Amino acid sequence: MPTEPKKDSQKAPQGWRMDPLPSRPAYRDDAGNIRVPMWLTKNGRHMADTEMILLPSEAALLATT
């Protein structure tokens, strides 16, 4: 089911960016979810490593685009 577009108040704060880690591929965890390692940066400066967690159905939608 489609979701509603985000409102302006729900946008990411200015200067923040999330990008996949080029050295670590996505993988499937023990629960069957897809985990994508990500870098979190603010104004180009590394702030944290994290993971985007997707259900298999969500990951399938990305693979078809």
C-alpha positions, 0 to 999 in steps of 0.5 A, spaced: 500 500 500 503 506 498 504 511 503 503 518 503 508 523 501 512 526 507 510 533 509 516 539 509 516 538 517 518 531 516 524 532 511 531 530 514 535 536 517 539 540 512 546 538 511 545 530 513 546 525 509 546 517 509 550 513 504 551 506 503 558 504 505 562 502 499 566 496 503 561 493 506 555 489 502 548 488 504 547 482 507 541 478 510 540 477 518 538 471 522 531 474 522 531 474 514 531 482 514 536 485 509 541 490 512 545 495 508 551 498 512 551 506 511 555 512 513 551 518 516 555 524 515 553 532 517 556 537 512 560 532 509 563 530 516 563 522 518 558 522 524 556 514 525 556 508 521 549 505 522 545 500 518 538 501 514 534 494 515 529 492 510 524 487 510 525 482 504 519 485 501 521 492 501 528 490 498 525 487 493 521 493 491 528 497 490 531 491 486 526 492 481 527 500 480 
